[in-house]
Amino acid sequence: MAICCLGTTLKQAGSKDAFRSVDHDAVVAFAEAALERGAQRFALVSSLGADPGARNFYLRTKGETEQAVTRLGYAQFTVLRPSFIDDQGARTEYRPLERVTLPLARALFSVIGRTTRYSPVSAEVIGKALARVAFDETTERVRIVESETIHAYAA
């Protein structure tokens, strides 16, 4: 089993090419290396809305990455697609938009339900869900797990 949580931001990467080299090329290279070393299962943290046909560069890159890993032919490939990742203040870089929207999202989803498709997902919840999918007995060759199910797996 191999688990990949690799990812960056456009701001951190500095360019679209640099972003793609991390979020696509490095992820696919890791998946290839793990397969060559005998991994039969692969789990990847991607993004809600990932789609190789998306107009949004970030979502298109995530979708193309999922597609490339799927083509590698793992016996079992699980993609976790969390919504907004709630870092609970752990990130060191200044992200003003997140610092404003995250408290609002927390408040909103505490009222309408924390396990909806768009509710923020903490890194801890993602980690618990990854541990569960890594050792479950699924027979699905490719499984997509979105935010509400990520929350359920972590419970």
N, C-alpha and C positions, 0 to 999 in steps of 0.2 A: 504494500500500500504506500502510495506517495501522496502527500498533501501539499498544495501550493497556495500560498496567501500573498504572493508577490504582486505588488502594484505600486504605482506612483501617481502623481498628479501632473497636469500639464505645467503648472507653475514650478514644481520641483524639478521636473525634467528639463524645462527650458525651451523645448520645441516639440512639435508634433512628432518629428522623427525620433527624438530621444525618448519621448513617451512610448511610442510604438516599440522601440527596441527593448524596453522593460516589460510593458504590459502584454506584448504579443511575443516578440522574438525570444526573450529570456524564459518566459513561461513555457513556450513550445519546446525550447531546447531542454529545459528541465524535464518536461514530460517525456521527451524522446530518450533522455539519459536514464530516467527511472524505468522505462519500459525495457530498454536494453539490458538493464541490471536485474530484470525479472519481476518488476512490479506488475501485478495483474489488475490492480484497482488504482484509480486516480481521483482525487477530490480537488476541486478548484473553487476559490472564492472569486466570483465575478461581480456582476452588478445587475440590479433590477433594470430591465429594459434593454439588456444586451441583445444586439441584433446585427448580423453582418450587413443588413440592408439599411441600417439607420442613417439618417442624415447627420446626426450628432457624431462627431469624430470619436469621442470617448466611448459611447455605446456601440458604435460600429467596430472599433478596435476590440472591445470586450467580446462582441459577437463573433468576430473573425477568429479570435483566439479560441473560443469554445469550439468553433467549427474545425479548426486545425487540430486540436487535441482529440476531438471525436474521430477524425480521419485516421488517427494513429492506431486505432483498433484495440483499445483497452478492453478487457473482458467486462469491466464495470467502470463507468465514468460518472461521477456525481458533480454537478455544478451547483454551488450555493450562490443564489442571487439576492443578496440583502439589499434593502432600500438604503437609505441614508445611514451610514455607520456612525453610531454615537461613541466617540472615543472617550467620553467621560473626563475630558480635560487632559488626556495623556499626550496628545500631540504637542510637539515642541514648536512647530512653525506657527506663525500667526495667520489664522484663517478667519478674517472678519465676517464674511458671510455666514459661515458655520456658527460663529460665536453669537450671532444675532438669531439665526433661524432655529438652531438646535433647542434652545430653551422654549421657544414658541411651539416647536413640534412636540417636545416632551409634554408640555401642558395640554396641547390639543389631543394627542393620542391617549393621554391618561383619562380624558373624558370620553372619547369615542371608542376606545379599545386599543390596547398596545399591540395587539397581534394582527393588525390589518396589513394589507399589502404594502402600504407606504409608511408605516410606522418605523421610527428609527430602531436600529438593531445594534446592541452593544457588542463590542469585541468579545466580551465574555460569553455572550449568548452564541455568537458565531463559533467560538472555540468549542463550546459544549456540543453544538450541533455537528461540527466536524468530527469530534470524537465519536459521536453516535453513528454517523454514516460510515465512518472508517471501519467499524466492526459489526455492522448489521448484516443481515442475510438477504439483502435485496437480490432479485434476479433480473432487474432492469439493466440493460446494457448501458443506456444513457438516461440519467435521472436529473431533472431540473428541480431544485428546491428553492422556492421563493420565500420572502420574508415571513409570511404568516406560518409557514411550515417550519422555517428555521426556529422560530419562537417555540413551536410545539415540540420539536426535537430536543430543544435545550431544557424543557420543563422536567 
